[in-house]
């Protein structure tokens, strides 16, 4: 499925953007991001990843991910496109919580 997404990796003062042409919905991204801390990890682990200039470089993306690494782990922000000009934050939390919520076999916290 061609659900396009961009991924922003921030580590200290270094920010790198990546683009992946398919499976960019959160359940797919959970697989791509499992065990990943940096853009280099993301590129090594996943085929078909391109370096991008920004989130805005590809106008057809449906999701944006921002992964910020810090001493305690990683924080992930996820935005979903509402229309050409508006994005909605659908997740903000730790990488562990992201995996628990969207990962394979995840519990979908808060959903019965």
Secondary structure, 3 states (H helix, E strand, C coil): CCCCEEEEEEECCEEEEEEECCCCCHHHHHHHHCCCCCHHHHHHHCCCEEEECCCCCCCCCCEEEEEEEECCEEEEEEEEECCCCCEEEEEEEEHHHHHHHHCCCCCCCCCC
